[in-house]
Amino acid sequence: MQIETCDSLTNVSAADWNALGDGTNPFVRYEFLCALETNGCVAPEHGWHPFHLLLKEDDGTLLAAAPAYVKTNSYGEFVFDFAWAEAYERSGGNYYPKLICAIPFTPATGPRVLVKAGQNYKQCAAALHSAAIQIVKQQKWSGVHWLFPPEEEAEHLVKSGYMLRKGCQYIWANDNYTDFEHFLSRCTSKKRKNLRRERKRVAEQGVSLEVLHGNELNNKDWQQVMGFYLDTFNKKWGTPTLNQNFFAEIGRTMGQQIIVVFASHKEQRVACSVMLKGSDTLFGRYWGCKEDFHSLHFEACYYQGIDYCIEHGLSRFEPGAQGEHKIGRGFVPTITWSAHHLTHESFSDAVKDFLDQEGPMMQQRCEELHALLPFNEQNTPQL
């Protein structure tokens, strides 16, 4: 077996790439990753340089891969290492470039090593984990970072010499609910009343919701989606990295895996949310609005997603990073993972000391946040 690197996913066939992994996660599909590259979302001007890791047989057969990028900044990663970069550079080193194995702009847990069916997962994962370390040493980059791997893969990364970092996100679990009212029945009386009131307020303002799949949208629809997406950045600081061609392409190539919720008022669309669907999980990704309506964000981004999961039998809903307000709406605080290897030994020791202190505090904080959940104590769903 041999390790190769690839600076464009277009150099790999879609069939070969999609034959890796189990197909459950939409963000590691060829269609999603390639659309980011070919539409200029992942590009040097945004600090992203594709550098995918490929494990091949001697005859060139692709056995396993890891989406990877050389980064010249830390934006779009959602595992925040800005303080590390500042400290590294204060000490006279160059923190950038660095290598990350992750999905651009996507703080969602999912497989980071994709292995062809029939191959030994542990062997392939260990080869790619180790290869990443060797590459950053050879290139004299500051380190390599695996972002949002599942816990099982995080454990394999430790065995390959990585340090683990804990984070916390909020995830809704489908406890075999038959409808939204069944979900509410597991909540305390006060919380149940609050959630019902939020949904009612949206209707009282004359706002209606429409759920469409990617293959049901036309160019005008995607133009509206893009407008709402840009509106989010106009209201907050930040640089939009996605574009209309990207949205339209994944809508066309991923079809039923793309869910768009449009909100309309007086027959005019005023907001939308965009979600992606895996085999058992719904992922909330993008939101934007032109006009402010009470509770509309909660309805379009959370409650419509919960309804969709119940209707389609999905077991989990991950609505995105951050936001403790999600907890009171049924999203359970859950530990997430990242894994890090830094080439500078003294700096690595300092980061390890930091992680040894941060980890227990993050665990404790995540557990304490459970007190904010809306459920009756005996009805908290298990993830």
KADAQUI-V397047 format. One record per backbone hydrogen bond with DSSP energy under -1.0 kcal/mol. CO is the residue of the C=O (numbers start at 0). NH is the residue of the N-H. E is the energy in kcal/mol with one decimal. If there is no record, write none. Layout:
BEGIN
co:CO nh:NH e:E
co:CO nh:NH e:E
END
This chain:
BEGIN
co:1 nh:55 e:-2.9
co:3 nh:53 e:-3.1
co:5 nh:51 e:-2.0
co:7 nh:10 e:-1.9
co:8 nh:11 e:-1.9
co:12 nh:16 e:-2.4
co:13 nh:17 e:-2.8
co:16 nh:19 e:-1.9
co:23 nh:278 e:-1.6
co:25 nh:28 e:-1.0
co:28 nh:32 e:-2.2
co:29 nh:33 e:-3.0
co:30 nh:34 e:-1.5
co:31 nh:35 e:-1.5
co:32 nh:36 e:-1.4
co:33 nh:37 e:-3.0
co:34 nh:38 e:-1.4
co:35 nh:40 e:-1.6
co:35 nh:41 e:-2.1
co:36 nh:39 e:-1.7
co:42 nh:45 e:-1.8
co:42 nh:47 e:-2.0
co:43 nh:46 e:-1.7
co:46 nh:71 e:-1.5
co:48 nh:69 e:-2.9
co:51 nh:5 e:-1.8
co:52 nh:65 e:-2.2
co:53 nh:3 e:-2.7
co:54 nh:62 e:-3.0
co:54 nh:63 e:-1.6
co:55 nh:1 e:-2.5
co:56 nh:59 e:-2.2
co:60 nh:56 e:-2.7
co:62 nh:115 e:-3.0
co:63 nh:54 e:-3.1
co:64 nh:113 e:-3.1
co:65 nh:52 e:-2.3
co:67 nh:50 e:-2.9
co:68 nh:99 e:-2.8
co:69 nh:48 e:-1.7
co:70 nh:97 e:-1.7
co:75 nh:104 e:-2.0
co:80 nh:84 e:-2.4
co:81 nh:85 e:-2.4
co:82 nh:86 e:-2.5
co:83 nh:87 e:-2.8
co:84 nh:88 e:-2.3
co:85 nh:89 e:-2.1
co:86 nh:90 e:-1.4
co:87 nh:92 e:-2.0
co:88 nh:91 e:-1.2
co:96 nh:141 e:-1.5
co:97 nh:70 e:-3.1
co:98 nh:144 e:-2.0
co:99 nh:68 e:-2.6
co:100 nh:146 e:-1.8
co:102 nh:105 e:-1.6
co:105 nh:107 e:-1.9
co:113 nh:64 e:-2.1
co:114 nh:20 e:-1.7
co:115 nh:118 e:-2.0
co:119 nh:123 e:-2.4
co:120 nh:124 e:-3.2
co:121 nh:125 e:-2.4
co:122 nh:126 e:-1.9
co:123 nh:127 e:-2.1
co:124 nh:128 e:-3.0
co:125 nh:129 e:-2.4
co:126 nh:130 e:-2.1
co:127 nh:131 e:-2.0
co:128 nh:132 e:-1.2
co:129 nh:133 e:-2.2
co:130 nh:134 e:-2.5
co:131 nh:135 e:-2.0
co:132 nh:136 e:-1.8
co:133 nh:137 e:-2.4
co:134 nh:138 e:-2.6
co:135 nh:140 e:-2.1
co:141 nh:342 e:-2.5
co:142 nh:98 e:-2.4
co:143 nh:340 e:-2.4
co:144 nh:100 e:-3.1
co:145 nh:338 e:-2.5
co:147 nh:109 e:-2.1
co:149 nh:153 e:-2.3
co:150 nh:154 e:-2.1
co:151 nh:155 e:-1.4
co:152 nh:156 e:-2.2
co:153 nh:157 e:-1.7
co:154 nh:158 e:-1.4
co:156 nh:161 e:-2.0
co:157 nh:160 e:-1.8
co:162 nh:339 e:-2.6
co:164 nh:337 e:-1.6
co:166 nh:335 e:-1.7
co:168 nh:333 e:-3.3
co:170 nh:331 e:-3.0
co:171 nh:316 e:-2.1
co:173 nh:175 e:-1.1
co:178 nh:182 e:-1.7
co:179 nh:183 e:-2.5
co:180 nh:184 e:-1.8
co:182 nh:185 e:-1.4
co:183 nh:186 e:-2.0
co:185 nh:375 e:-2.6
co:187 nh:191 e:-2.8
co:188 nh:192 e:-2.0
co:189 nh:193 e:-2.0
co:190 nh:194 e:-2.6
co:191 nh:195 e:-2.2
co:192 nh:196 e:-2.2
co:193 nh:197 e:-2.0
co:194 nh:198 e:-1.9
co:195 nh:199 e:-2.3
co:196 nh:200 e:-2.4
co:197 nh:201 e:-1.3
co:198 nh:202 e:-1.4
co:199 nh:203 e:-2.6
co:200 nh:204 e:-1.4
co:201 nh:206 e:-1.8
co:202 nh:205 e:-1.8
co:207 nh:263 e:-2.7
co:209 nh:261 e:-2.8
co:211 nh:259 e:-3.1
co:212 nh:215 e:-2.6
co:213 nh:216 e:-1.3
co:217 nh:221 e:-2.2
co:218 nh:222 e:-2.0
co:219 nh:223 e:-1.8
co:220 nh:224 e:-2.4
co:221 nh:225 e:-2.6
co:222 nh:226 e:-1.9
co:223 nh:227 e:-2.3
co:224 nh:228 e:-2.5
co:225 nh:229 e:-2.7
co:226 nh:230 e:-1.7
co:227 nh:231 e:-1.3
co:229 nh:233 e:-1.9
co:230 nh:234 e:-1.5
co:231 nh:235 e:-1.1
co:242 nh:246 e:-2.0
co:243 nh:247 e:-2.8
co:244 nh:248 e:-2.2
co:245 nh:249 e:-2.4
co:246 nh:250 e:-2.1
co:247 nh:251 e:-1.8
co:248 nh:252 e:-3.1
co:249 nh:253 e:-2.4
co:253 nh:256 e:-2.8
co:254 nh:213 e:-1.4
co:254 nh:257 e:-1.9
co:256 nh:276 e:-2.6
co:257 nh:213 e:-2.0
co:258 nh:274 e:-3.2
co:259 nh:211 e:-2.8
co:260 nh:272 e:-1.9
co:261 nh:209 e:-2.3
co:262 nh:269 e:-3.3
co:262 nh:270 e:-1.3
co:263 nh:207 e:-2.3
co:264 nh:267 e:-1.3
co:267 nh:264 e:-3.1
co:269 nh:289 e:-3.3
co:270 nh:262 e:-2.8
co:271 nh:287 e:-1.9
co:272 nh:260 e:-2.8
co:273 nh:284 e:-2.4
co:273 nh:285 e:-1.7
co:274 nh:258 e:-2.9
co:275 nh:282 e:-3.2
co:279 nh:314 e:-1.6
co:279 nh:315 e:-1.7
co:280 nh:277 e:-3.4
co:281 nh:317 e:-3.1
co:282 nh:275 e:-2.5
co:285 nh:273 e:-2.7
co:287 nh:271 e:-2.3
co:292 nh:295 e:-1.9
co:294 nh:298 e:-2.0
co:295 nh:299 e:-3.1
co:296 nh:300 e:-2.3
co:297 nh:301 e:-1.8
co:297 nh:302 e:-2.4
co:298 nh:303 e:-2.5
co:301 nh:305 e:-2.5
co:302 nh:306 e:-2.6
co:303 nh:307 e:-2.2
co:304 nh:308 e:-2.5
co:305 nh:309 e:-2.4
co:306 nh:310 e:-2.6
co:307 nh:311 e:-2.4
co:308 nh:313 e:-1.9
co:314 nh:173 e:-2.8
co:315 nh:281 e:-2.4
co:316 nh:171 e:-2.6
co:317 nh:283 e:-2.7
co:322 nh:325 e:-1.9
co:323 nh:326 e:-1.4
co:325 nh:328 e:-1.4
co:325 nh:330 e:-1.7
co:326 nh:329 e:-2.1
co:331 nh:170 e:-2.2
co:333 nh:168 e:-2.6
co:335 nh:166 e:-2.1
co:336 nh:147 e:-1.5
co:337 nh:164 e:-2.8
co:338 nh:145 e:-3.0
co:339 nh:162 e:-2.9
co:340 nh:143 e:-2.3
co:343 nh:347 e:-2.9
co:344 nh:348 e:-2.1
co:345 nh:349 e:-1.9
co:346 nh:350 e:-2.4
co:347 nh:351 e:-2.5
co:348 nh:352 e:-2.0
co:349 nh:353 e:-2.0
co:350 nh:354 e:-2.9
co:351 nh:355 e:-2.4
co:352 nh:356 e:-1.2
co:353 nh:357 e:-3.0
co:354 nh:358 e:-2.7
co:356 nh:360 e:-1.1
co:357 nh:361 e:-2.7
co:358 nh:362 e:-2.5
co:359 nh:363 e:-2.5
co:360 nh:364 e:-2.6
co:361 nh:365 e:-2.5
co:362 nh:366 e:-2.0
co:363 nh:367 e:-2.6
co:364 nh:368 e:-1.9
co:366 nh:369 e:-1.1
co:367 nh:370 e:-1.8
co:368 nh:371 e:-2.1
co:369 nh:372 e:-1.6
co:373 nh:187 e:-3.0
co:375 nh:378 e:-2.7
END
